Amino acid sequence: MREFYPFCSTRCKDIDLNRWLSGGYAIPVRDDEEEPGGEGSGGPQTPA
């Protein structure tokens, strides 16, 4: 088993981590997705 898997070295691992922390990488989301528990979500409602 490689020591730095899935990276080739500590340097590559650190570069990847920096890209995630600086916002260079992002997980895409669709604009039409609603927040969990938001209006119209069909989830449980709290009494008013």
C-alpha positions in Angstrom: 0.0 0.0 0.0 1.3 3.4 -0.9 2.1 5.8 1.9 0.3 8.9 0.3 -2.5 7.1 -1.5 -4.4 8.4 -3.5 -1.6 11.0 -4.0 1.9 10.5 -5.2 3.5 12.6 -2.4 2.8 14.9 0.6 3.3 17.8 -1.8 0.5 16.7 -4.1 -1.7 16.0 -1.1 -1.1 19.5 0.3 -1.8 21.1 -3.1 -5.1 19.3 -3.4 -6.1 20.3 0.2 -5.2 23.9 -0.6 -7.5 23.9 -3.7 -10.4 22.6 -1.6 -9.8 25.1 1.2 -9.4 28.1 -1.2 -12.5 27.3 -3.1 -10.7 26.1 -6.2 -12.8 22.9 -6.1 -16.5 23.0 -5.4 -19.3 20.4 -5.5 -21.9 21.7 -8.0 -25.5 22.1 -7.0 -28.6 22.9 -9.0 -30.4 26.2 -8.3 -33.8 24.5 -8.3 -33.0 22.3 -5.3 -34.7 23.4 -2.1 -33.3 23.5 1.4 -34.4 20.6 3.6 -37.4 21.6 5.7 -38.0 24.7 3.5 -41.5 25.8 2.4 -43.1 23.5 -0.1 -40.7 20.6 0.8 -43.5 18.4 2.0 -41.7 17.8 5.2 -43.1 17.9 8.7 -44.7 21.2 9.6 -44.2 22.9 13.0 -47.3 24.3 14.7 -47.7 28.0 14.6 
